[in-house]
Amino acid sequence: MRFLVLGGTGLVGQAVAAEARVRGHDALAAARRGTALALDATDSDALRLAVRTHRPEIVFNCINFGSIEACAARPEDAHRVNAGINGVLAEACEEMGAALVAIGTDHYFTGDGDAKHGEEAAVALVNDYAKSKHAGERLALAYARSLVVRTNVTGFRGWADGQTFIEWALAGLRAGRPMTLFDDYYCSTLDAGSLAAAAIDLVERGARGVFNVACRDVASKQRFVMAFAERLSAQTRALATGSVRSLPVRRAESTGLDVGKAEKALGRALPSFDQAVDTLARLAKDA
Ligand SMILES: NC(=O)c1ccc[n+]([C@@H]2O[C@H](COP(=O)([O-])OP(=O)(O)OC[C@H]3O[C@@H](n4cnc5c(N)ncnc54)[C@H](OP(=O)(O)O)[C@@H]3O)[C@@H](O)[C@H]2O)c1
């Protein structure tokens, strides 16, 4: 099948394109630079033309608008990227009969610690990142063949100018650098390769609507890094405990996801916390 992977140089986009190719699909990666197809997806005409020209059977939207702080500083731009692109893609994919997979977020839940949240749980939109991503979900879902994948993901992206969470943790652990780890910020973090494999499995099975695709357990950021450090036999003396509430822009901090719906559709379990950390520790050896 022909895949168009938007955000193809990003953490998730790289993993989706690689997984699609391993399965024998033809994956065309697009981003503003560094890909076979150079495309600013906020240019709606160029985006429509790309879908019409390349005639993908599956479009993955793995585009991301910077950080939570960047979304707070430039909410209109965040909305244009995180929401508007899905609106154009929903129309273009419908016109061409392609399936649309929009990578979403877990950044919707607050105040209940390490609870797991299903796809129907009420959302709290506490910042502009959450508002723009949620608007993007709604726009994607206007098209009946859309799959919105809510997730929390990390992995090795290899950019010179910006680290993922696990790249930051690995660099800090290797250097023995002091790092503050939040013990009150809960997620179901999955490695990008496992996310890509599960998302492609779901779209190949014809899944539509919202699906949580994450690790099947919930852990604090602190527990995640401590487990990662243990796998690497890294010293943890320089690590301190902190609170997500110290950050300038408010976070949704209870972002655990219930993955039962995805596991049922996939017919298999998604990785556990230990499996996700094992995978990242294995990849860290080559990073
Ligand atoms: N990583 C996380 O912690 C996390 C957690 C939960 C959910 N997610 C979701 O996962 C998805 C992917 O995130 P990620 O972390 O993989 O992103 P990322 O590593 O930051 O990569 C973003 C990608 O989007 C491209 N891009 C940005 N603006 C673009 C534009 N206007 N036109 C075309 N391409 C553009 C970037 O390339 P150029 O800048 O060169 O164009 C890059 O390829 C997002 O939906 C995000 O919300 C991520």
The ligand as an ORCA input file, in Angstrom:
! r2SCAN-3c Opt
* xyz 0 1
  N       6.581     13.102     21.784
  C       5.667     13.187     22.746
  O       5.978     13.333     23.934
  C       4.209     13.018     22.400
  C       3.332     12.626     23.400
  C       1.983     12.455     23.083
  C       1.550     12.690     21.782
  N       2.430     13.098     20.823
  C       1.925     13.349     19.478
  O       2.655     12.599     18.516
  C       2.649     13.303     17.266
  C       4.046     13.367     16.718
  O       4.874     14.008     17.675
  P       6.454     13.837     17.631
  O       6.941     13.957     19.025
  O       6.807     12.648     16.801
  O       6.840     15.162     16.827
  P       8.295     15.728     16.489
  O       9.331     14.705     16.780
  O       8.394     17.063     17.132
  O       8.227     15.910     14.895
  C       7.334     16.805     14.317
  C       7.347     16.608     12.827
  O       6.394     17.508     12.247
  C       7.037     18.205     11.170
  N       6.351     19.476     10.997
  C       6.157     20.460     11.908
  N       5.476     21.474     11.375
  C       5.212     21.119     10.092
  C       4.537     21.750      9.015
  N       3.987     22.985      9.138
  N       4.443     21.109      7.826
  C       4.990     19.885      7.674
  N       5.643     19.224      8.660
  C       5.762     19.852      9.857
  C       8.502     18.305     11.634
  O       9.404     18.544     10.577
  P       9.765     20.064     10.092
  O       9.809     20.915     11.325
  O      11.076     19.930      9.388
  O       8.671     20.433      9.145
  C       8.683     16.896     12.166
  O       8.885     15.982     11.102
  C       2.001     14.661     17.546
  O       0.652     14.570     17.168
  C       2.093     14.802     19.049
  O       1.054     15.615     19.552
  C       3.760     13.249     21.091
*
